[in-house]
Amino acid sequence: MTVASDNVVAARAPWSGVVPAGATIELVDLKGNQAVDCLFYLAGDTAERYSAPETLTWQESIFLGVGSVLRSDTGRPLLTVVADDVGRHDTLGGACSKESNTLRYGHHTRNQHACVENFLAEGARWGLGKRDLVSNINWYMNVPVEESGTLGIVDGISAPGLSVTLLAHEDVLALISNCPQINNPCNGFNPTPVRIVIDAP
């Protein structure tokens, strides 16, 4: 493999890029405890995109780790997790937004930047809009399911330098929000940069 691109994504910032079939995309948690919200689309036809229901049904687990196959809404395999230093990643917590921040944390958070706004701003570069946003992956985010069935958002289980790597089976568009959330522990209340490396075959 040869490095096709190597980018450091600033704290709170979005990023996007195409991962060619046969290439890998590695997400590195540079400082530790940083949630990375992520969506994938078929690059040649963005109407086909990552589907949480298809992915979770096929693998019979709500968490992602080595061997997890990320599937599209047609069931097509888009990427497989081939390496993972953390061991568990969230598929249920969703993306923070101005609206959800207001409901959860109060009206004083209304003007805070959030992942949905990152997705919309970066997605617009590829002709994507609000209707193209679906349930996303939260790499590194620790969202345990409590005995009561409720979801917790607690301190992360990642650490500085840990990474997750995915192999693309199709040309896929990756849309990423380096989560800006400061009202819960998903980023340790202190968003930090992440590194994204695409290695071409």
Stockholm file with secondary structure:
# STOCKHOLM 1.0

chainA/1-201         MTVASDNVVAARAPWSGVVPAGATIELVDLKGNQAVDCLFYLAGDTAERYSAPETLTWQESIFLGVGSVLRSDTGRPLLTVVADDVGRHDTLGGACSKESNTLRYGHHTRNQHACVENFLAEGARWGLGKRDLVSNINWYMNVPVEESGTLGIVDGISAPGLSVTLLAHEDVLALISNCPQINNPCNGFNPTPVRIVIDAP
#=GR chainA/1-201 SS CEEEEEEEECTTCEEEEEECTTCEEEEEESSSSCCEEEEEEETTCTTSBBCHHHHHHHHTCSSBCTTCEEEBTTSCEEEEEEEESSCCBBSSSCCCCHHHHHHHHCGGGTTSCCHHHHHHHHHGGGTCCGGGCCCCEEETCBCCBCTTSCBCCBCCSCCTTEEEEEEESSCEEEEEEECCCCSSGGGTTSCCCEEEEEEEC
#=GC SS_cons         CEEEEEEEECTTCEEEEEECTTCEEEEEESSSSCCEEEEEEETTCTTSBBCHHHHHHHHTCSSBCTTCEEEBTTSCEEEEEEEESSCCBBSSSCCCCHHHHHHHHCGGGTTSCCHHHHHHHHHGGGTCCGGGCCCCEEETCBCCBCTTSCBCCBCCSCCTTEEEEEEESSCEEEEEEECCCCSSGGGTTSCCCEEEEEEEC
//
